[in-house]
Amino acid sequence: MIHQYKQGGYNIVLDICSGSVHVVDEVAYDIIALFENNSREDVLRIAGEKYPEISAEELAECYDQVLELKQAGKLFAEDSFEPMAGELKQKTAGVVKALCLHIAHTCNLNCEYCFASQGKYHGERAVMSFEVGKRALDFLIENSGSRRNLEVDFFGGEPLMNFQVVKDLVAYARSVEQQKGKIFRFTLTTNGILVDDDVIEWANRECSNVVLSLDGRKEIHDRYRVDYAGNGSWEKIVPKFQKFVEARGGKDYYMRGTFTHANPDFLNDIQQMLDLGFTELSMEPVVCADDDPSALTEEDLPIIMEQYEKLAEKMLEHDKLGKPFTFYHYMIDLTGGPCIYKRISGCGSGTEYMAVTPWGDLYPCHQFVGEERFRLGDIWEGVTNTNIQKEFANCNVYAHPECRDCWARLYCSGGCAANAYHATGNVTGVYEYGCKLFKKRMECAIMVAVARTRGE
């Protein structure tokens, strides 16, 4: 399978199963489009009629070059990965590499679009005790097999509302790393309200990454990210985030925003982040019920698609100015990239990665927390709901019937299981709106990578 598109002045041809990316001229682009379903004679005749200025010899040479690429496995490569899908995931069965610790099911903001119901996850407000957190870390160590590098995300709600326990848990993990032969990498996600010098100093020493929640423009941010009195938080958090990022040397962080029906023109929010001095950026489309006022609509779609294209152009403009910035969804490596296991299996939710509630329950990921059907077990007994875990273990790209003929399948790995479930009621369903956005992001990301590879 191939995928062809034009963007940024490039004619791009993706060979899906080999991972090859070709940048070609107009003639080659058209010959490739005709190649599979037409005879050599017909291809050359059609191309000759369209390009009368090109000699028959040159057209034939172009055709033969396309044929050579096919014979080399770099065009129209066959999909040989499907038989591996279940087998690859079975090799890591029972091995956990990462936990999302819900250190606080409570929040000091009352964000209207919060998928976690302002941090409560449709339940009661709660914070994780040190004893539960310690047991969660022990569970991770005990179930990590031979994996040396382990990852722990401090999540909420707002994790800094339980900051002492966060610090105590990291201290405990550091105390057992050498004895257990493990290395912990910690991430902190925060809305910024409680960030102070102590938080900054601690996070810069202990966290490999921090995720800072900012929705861009003040009027957009303050529309949704408000406290319980209805006051916006932009002015409180921006100076703190600037200080935080400066102290981290401008790296190992992400400004993470959410765009909604109120701001499908999210490039203006990206620009605001840049103007504030932030360069490691992410803007995520909101995922919520269709009848939610925040929900993205079909009318928003063309605006969003255009924004992604303009964002790609802006990134290349900033490269030329010597002021590059990163956009999370445009990070792609054309020379290596993720291994085939990752391309087939996705994020590993429910198998390699799990979320832990304040009272120690295990869920496939943070977006399933509070939905009893998806409770996997707990950190004392381990996974006891093996049927649900099997459901996630079988959740690879080939488990989605709609993905089989999709050019992006080995880039998205079948997409987010939580988004699929909330959109269709099935973890192997397809969240169609999200698919459209993902495919556009991938086209833009590949175009940016092509331009950078060519030094243009």
NUTI-101002 format. One record per residue (C-alpha): residue number from 0; x, y, z. Coordinates in Angstrom, 3 decimals. Layout:
<pts>
    k      east     north        up
  NUM         X         Y         Z
...
</pts>
This chain:
<pts>
    k      east     north        up
    0     0.000     0.000     0.000
    1     1.131     3.531    -0.756
    2    -0.170     6.957     0.188
    3     0.446     9.990    -1.988
    4    -0.120    13.629    -1.157
    5     1.170    17.090    -1.966
    6     2.125    19.603     0.689
    7     4.649    22.362     1.170
    8     5.744    22.160    -2.452
    9     6.629    18.465    -2.161
   10     5.150    15.452    -3.929
   11     5.330    12.835    -1.182
   12     4.854     9.108    -1.602
   13     4.711     6.886     1.494
   14     5.225     3.168     1.213
   15     3.242     2.047     4.204
   16     4.701    -1.362     4.986
   17     8.366    -0.636     4.307
   18     8.222     2.780     5.941
   19     9.944     4.357     2.937
   20     9.257     8.011     2.180
   21     9.864     9.231    -1.368
   22     9.910    12.816    -2.596
   23     9.414    12.773    -6.369
   24     8.733    15.031    -9.325
   25     5.341    15.381   -11.000
   26     6.012    12.721   -13.617
   27     7.116    10.088   -11.124
   28     4.216    11.016    -8.837
   29     1.713    10.291   -11.615
   30     3.458     7.131   -12.804
   31     3.423     5.745    -9.252
   32    -0.303     6.511    -9.004
   33    -0.928     4.540   -12.203
   34     1.586     1.759   -11.603
   35    -0.395    -0.868    -9.715
   36    -3.570    -0.939   -11.768
   37    -2.292    -0.428   -15.294
   38     0.019    -2.173   -17.710
   39     3.413    -0.665   -18.537
   40     2.117     0.330   -21.964
   41    -0.924     2.073   -20.557
   42     1.094     3.894   -17.902
   43     3.541     5.217   -20.481
   44     0.752     6.180   -22.876
   45    -1.218     8.090   -20.213
   46     1.937     9.796   -18.940
   47     2.962    10.667   -22.500
   48    -0.377    12.315   -23.168
   49    -0.125    14.384   -19.991
   50     3.549    15.282   -20.441
   51     4.147    15.665   -24.186
   52     7.343    17.585   -23.499
   53     8.904    14.489   -21.861
   54    10.493    12.002   -24.245
   55     9.305     8.405   -24.398
   56    12.784     7.292   -23.304
   57    12.679     9.463   -20.190
   58     9.184     8.228   -19.275
   59    10.297     4.627   -19.721
   60    13.339     5.280   -17.526
   61    11.092     6.730   -14.814
   62     8.799     3.716   -15.002
   63    11.775     1.360   -14.664
   64    13.030     3.258   -11.617
   65     9.641     2.805    -9.977
   66     9.803    -0.904   -10.831
   67    13.276    -1.137    -9.254
   68    11.958     0.447    -6.061
   69     9.156    -2.094    -5.972
   70    11.558    -4.977    -6.498
   71    13.751    -3.569    -3.711
   72    10.775    -3.589    -1.332
   73    10.592     0.204    -1.088
   74     7.351     0.683    -3.022
   75     4.168    -1.385    -2.888
   76     5.704    -3.584    -0.180
   77     3.487    -6.387     1.116
   78     2.209    -6.322     4.682
   79     4.039    -9.123     6.473
   80     3.306    -7.882     9.988
   81    -0.182    -9.196    10.702
   82     0.977   -12.709    11.719
   83     3.310   -11.085    14.259
   84     0.680    -8.931    15.950
   85    -0.509   -11.296    18.675
   86     2.842   -13.008    18.979
   87     4.755    -9.797    19.664
   88     2.387    -8.733    22.409
   89     2.491   -12.174    24.024
   90     6.246   -11.801    24.479
   91     5.678    -8.947    26.903
   92     2.661   -10.488    28.638
   93     2.753    -9.854    32.365
   94     5.571    -7.304    32.111
   95     4.654    -3.824    33.325
   96     6.935    -0.944    32.399
   97     4.977     2.146    33.468
   98     2.366     3.338    35.942
   99     0.229     6.448    36.016
  100    -0.166     7.204    39.722
  101    -3.359     9.119    40.461
  102    -1.781    10.798    43.396
  103    -4.784    13.102    43.856
  104    -8.394    12.661    42.793
  105    -9.028    16.286    43.560
  106    -8.189    19.549    41.865
  107    -7.973    23.249    42.624
  108    -9.386    24.101    39.194
  109   -12.841    23.406    37.826
  110   -12.140    23.015    34.105
  111   -15.350    22.741    32.113
  112   -13.994    20.190    29.617
  113   -12.264    17.975    32.214
  114   -12.694    14.323    31.199
  115   -12.012    13.380    34.814
  116   -14.906    15.425    36.237
  117   -12.613    18.017    37.816
  118   -10.258    15.275    38.966
  119   -12.871    13.163    40.784
  120   -13.246    10.618    37.964
  121   -16.990    10.422    38.654
  122   -16.257     9.366    42.236
  123   -15.293    10.930    45.535
  124   -12.389    13.280    46.052
  125    -9.366    11.439    47.439
  126    -5.598    11.571    47.751
  127    -3.177     8.665    47.647
  128    -1.435     7.737    50.875
  129     2.279     7.038    51.000
  130     1.536     3.400    51.867
  131    -0.595     2.905    48.740
  132     1.935     4.705    46.559
  133     4.809     2.655    47.980
  134     2.923    -0.557    47.283
  135     2.263     0.664    43.717
  136     5.991     1.170    43.156
  137     6.698    -2.266    44.607
  138     4.033    -3.732    42.300
  139     5.785    -2.113    39.340
  140     9.173    -3.486    40.383
  141     7.749    -6.970    40.989
  142     5.987    -7.072    37.626
  143     8.639    -5.431    35.460
  144    10.553    -8.609    34.670
  145    14.013    -7.901    33.281
  146    13.138    -4.329    32.295
  147    15.609    -1.948    33.874
  148    14.023     1.415    33.004
  149    10.645     2.070    34.628
  150     8.375     5.069    34.201
  151     6.002     6.670    36.683
  152     3.677     9.582    35.932
  153     2.312    11.662    38.799
  154    -1.190    12.539    37.660
  155    -4.457    13.860    38.976
  156    -6.588    15.852    39.498
  157    -3.732    18.046    40.562
  158    -0.716    16.087    41.880
  159     0.707    19.054    43.767
  160    -2.270    18.921    46.122
  161    -0.493    15.841    47.518
  162     3.069    17.014    46.964
  163     4.603    15.641    50.161
  164     3.545    12.113    49.224
  165     4.929    12.663    45.716
  166     8.292    13.624    47.209
  167     8.248    10.738    49.671
  168     7.491     8.223    46.911
  169    10.334     9.450    44.734
  170    12.683     9.262    47.709
  171    11.556     5.679    48.317
  172    12.063     4.735    44.673
  173    15.557     6.206    44.662
  174    16.386     4.280    47.834
  175    15.664     0.912    46.212
  176    16.843     1.513    42.632
  177    20.310     0.078    43.050
  178    19.188    -2.892    45.141
  179    16.429    -3.795    42.651
  180    18.477    -3.074    39.539
  181    15.963    -0.523    38.262
  182    16.054     3.091    37.108
  183    12.946     5.210    37.637
  184    11.977     8.062    35.326
  185     9.343    10.364    36.765
  186     6.957    12.768    35.046
  187     4.834    15.403    36.769
  188     1.700    16.897    35.209
  189     0.489    20.123    36.820
  190    -1.926    22.997    36.244
  191     0.611    25.329    37.844
  192    -1.457    26.849    40.638
  193     0.738    25.385    43.398
  194     4.078    25.656    41.619
  195     6.650    27.403    43.803
  196    10.426    27.391    44.249
  197    10.311    24.112    46.182
  198     8.358    22.387    43.431
  199    10.668    23.747    40.739
  200    13.841    22.715    42.554
  201    12.502    19.243    43.312
  202    11.104    18.612    39.824
  203    14.271    19.772    38.104
  204    16.251    17.332    40.226
  205    13.913    14.334    40.077
  206    11.647    14.528    37.014
  207    12.807    13.609    33.541
  208     9.846    15.536    32.163
  209     7.145    17.916    33.339
  210     3.838    18.586    31.601
  211     2.484    22.082    32.175
  212    -1.150    22.790    31.354
  213    -1.720    25.994    29.403
  214    -4.370    26.529    26.734
  215    -2.630    29.422    25.001
  216    -4.440    32.728    24.700
  217    -5.592    34.254    27.970
  218    -9.204    34.538    26.832
  219    -9.277    30.877    25.745
  220    -7.446    29.561    28.793
  221    -9.588    31.556    31.221
  222   -12.780    30.472    29.493
  223   -12.330    26.888    30.676
  224    -9.484    26.638    33.195
  225   -11.121    28.391    36.129
  226   -11.152    27.954    39.882
  227   -14.276    27.122    41.877
  228   -15.158    30.808    42.107
  229   -15.084    31.033    38.318
  230   -11.837    33.014    38.139
  231    -9.381    32.358    35.327
  232    -5.912    31.008    36.111
  233    -3.792    32.378    33.244
  234    -2.207    35.278    35.089
  235    -1.423    33.094    38.113
  236     0.329    30.316    36.262
  237     2.128    31.908    33.296
  238     4.879    33.610    35.354
  239     5.349    30.396    37.330
  240     5.637    28.327    34.162
  241     8.131    30.770    32.678
  242    10.267    30.518    35.804
  243     9.889    26.712    35.810
  244    10.965    26.334    32.183
  245    13.868    28.753    32.566
  246    15.107    26.762    35.556
  247    14.957    23.568    33.442
  248    17.147    25.174    30.815
  249    14.264    25.289    28.338
  250    14.121    21.521    27.900
  251    12.482    18.363    29.235
  252     9.021    19.863    29.496
  253     5.842    20.241    27.488
  254     3.323    23.033    27.464
  255     0.161    21.000    27.015
  256    -2.955    22.752    25.778
  257    -6.419    21.587    24.786
  258    -8.336    23.054    21.878
  259   -12.119    22.902    21.729
  260   -15.027    24.215    19.686
  261   -14.142    27.630    21.136
  262   -10.703    27.676    19.486
  263   -10.364    25.449    16.432
  264    -7.982    28.235    15.306
  265    -5.494    26.865    17.832
  266    -2.466    28.147    15.939
  267    -3.152    31.473    17.656
  268    -2.712    29.668    20.970
  269     0.533    28.097    19.764
  270     1.716    31.581    18.812
  271     0.831    32.863    22.282
  272     2.934    30.100    23.832
  273     5.834    31.027    21.560
  274     5.456    34.694    22.455
  275     5.695    33.710    26.122
  276     9.017    31.987    25.444
  277     7.876    28.364    25.406
  278     9.209    26.099    22.648
  279     8.197    22.535    23.618
  280     4.526    22.525    22.748
  281     1.492    20.286    22.493
  282    -2.125    21.140    21.652
  283    -4.545    18.250    21.985
  284    -8.061    18.076    20.538
  285   -10.691    17.827    23.260
  286   -12.447    14.467    23.573
  287   -15.886    14.715    25.147
  288   -19.534    13.843    24.582
  289   -21.004    15.048    21.299
  290   -23.553    17.206    23.095
  291   -20.900    18.959    25.189
  292   -20.545    22.644    24.189
  293   -16.778    22.102    24.045
  294   -17.004    19.262    21.527
  295   -15.382    19.705    18.144
  296   -17.844    19.668    15.256
  297   -17.751    18.794    11.572
  298   -17.793    22.533    10.875
  299   -14.565    22.848    12.897
  300   -12.795    20.173    10.867
  301   -11.655    22.231     7.831
  302   -10.431    24.970    10.167
  303    -8.404    22.480    12.193
  304    -6.945    20.869     9.063
  305    -5.813    24.263     7.819
  306    -4.328    25.058    11.237
  307    -2.214    21.901    11.142
  308    -0.867    22.843     7.697
  309    -0.111    26.406     8.778
  310     1.570    25.083    11.916
  311     3.901    22.968     9.758
  312     4.761    26.046     7.699
  313     5.386    28.070    10.857
  314     7.771    25.420    12.199
  315     9.841    25.572     9.016
  316     9.821    29.388     9.099
  317    11.126    29.304    12.667
  318    13.832    26.838    11.622
  319    15.093    29.348     9.056
  320    15.087    32.099    11.679
  321    17.153    29.921    14.010
  322    14.266    29.742    16.488
  323    13.022    26.155    16.191
  324    10.230    24.799    18.324
  325     8.789    21.351    18.927
  326     5.208    20.264    18.435
  327     4.552    16.933    20.115
  328     2.413    15.439    17.328
  329     4.968    16.351    14.666
  330     7.815    14.437    16.258
  331     8.695    11.710    13.775
  332    11.923     9.942    12.842
  333    12.028     9.002     9.154
  334    15.326     7.131     9.477
  335    14.456     4.910    12.434
  336    11.210     5.589    14.195
  337     9.357     3.211    16.492
  338    10.007    -0.511    16.228
  339     7.445    -2.749    14.564
  340     6.182    -3.895    17.971
  341     5.247    -0.319    18.831
  342     3.787     0.274    15.372
  343     1.512    -2.742    15.705
  344     0.662    -2.710    19.396
  345     0.377     0.947    20.345
  346     0.702     2.372    23.837
  347     0.442    -0.874    25.807
  348    -2.456     0.284    27.976
  349    -3.809    -2.501    30.168
  350    -0.731    -4.655    29.674
  351     2.544    -2.725    29.913
  352     1.002     0.461    31.235
  353    -1.652     0.907    33.940
  354    -3.229     3.620    36.043
  355    -3.441     3.365    39.829
  356    -6.203     5.096    41.801
  357    -5.650     6.675    45.232
  358    -6.928     3.480    46.885
  359    -4.816     1.126    44.769
  360    -7.163    -0.089    42.029
  361    -5.636    -0.831    38.626
  362    -7.130     0.391    35.337
  363    -5.831     0.129    31.756
  364    -5.103     3.857    31.647
  365    -6.221     7.129    33.230
  366    -9.124     7.533    30.805
  367   -10.782     4.327    32.035
  368   -10.526     5.131    35.739
  369   -13.916     5.049    37.420
  370   -15.498     2.697    34.867
  371   -15.939    -0.443    36.945
  372   -16.015    -2.809    33.975
  373   -12.403    -1.900    33.254
  374   -11.044    -2.368    36.761
  375    -8.170    -4.824    36.272
  376    -7.493    -5.614    39.921
  377    -5.367    -3.883    42.511
  378    -1.755    -3.396    43.497
  379    -1.926    -6.093    46.209
  380    -3.540    -8.950    44.304
  381    -2.384    -7.861    40.860
  382    -4.470    -8.297    37.732
  383    -7.489   -10.456    38.528
  384    -9.801    -9.307    35.736
  385    -7.917   -11.322    33.147
  386   -10.694   -11.128    30.567
  387   -10.349    -7.361    30.325
  388    -6.573    -7.596    30.180
  389    -6.881   -10.110    27.338
  390    -9.139    -7.654    25.564
  391    -6.374    -5.077    25.727
  392    -3.675    -7.621    24.920
  393    -5.549    -8.384    21.708
  394    -5.985    -4.691    20.948
  395    -3.479    -4.284    18.132
  396    -3.821    -2.454    14.843
  397    -5.122    -5.574    13.083
  398    -7.935    -5.951    15.615
  399    -9.595    -2.881    14.076
  400   -11.356    -3.949    10.854
  401   -11.583    -0.340     9.704
  402    -7.802     0.056     9.965
  403    -6.835    -2.675     7.538
  404    -7.049    -0.464     4.465
  405    -5.866     2.732     6.153
  406    -2.512     4.162     5.098
  407    -1.848     5.529     8.607
  408    -2.309     2.252    10.468
  409     1.393     1.667    11.176
  410     1.756     5.240    12.406
  411    -1.224     5.301    14.775
  412    -1.119     1.608    15.797
  413    -4.907     1.513    15.795
  414    -5.353     4.689    17.791
  415    -6.325     5.317    21.402
  416    -8.351     2.487    22.964
  417   -10.047     4.906    25.369
  418   -11.138     7.263    22.612
  419   -12.387     4.291    20.595
  420   -14.376     2.971    23.562
  421   -15.935     6.302    24.432
  422   -16.860     6.903    20.788
  423   -18.091     3.418    19.870
  424   -18.449     1.363    23.063
  425   -15.627    -0.938    21.961
  426   -11.876    -0.674    22.527
  427   -11.341    -2.021    19.014
  428   -13.720     0.508    17.506
  429   -12.622     3.597    15.634
  430   -13.002     7.200    16.734
  431   -13.479     8.561    13.233
  432   -13.071    12.254    14.037
  433    -9.804    11.534    15.801
  434    -8.642     9.444    12.834
  435    -9.143    12.361    10.466
  436    -7.102    14.634    12.710
  437    -4.368    12.039    13.164
  438    -3.938    11.485     9.435
  439    -3.627    15.197     8.789
  440    -1.072    15.520    11.617
  441     0.968    12.680    10.144
  442     0.987    14.225     6.689
  443     2.165    17.508     8.177
  444     4.749    15.824    10.399
  445     6.216    13.894     7.481
  446     6.350    17.026     5.329
  447     8.229    18.881     8.082
  448    10.638    15.962     8.478
  449    11.193    15.837     4.706
  450    11.963    19.559     4.568
  451    14.344    19.327     7.511
  452    16.084    16.257     6.072
  453    16.620    18.120     2.805
  454    17.797    21.232     4.620
  455    15.034    23.316     3.059
</pts>
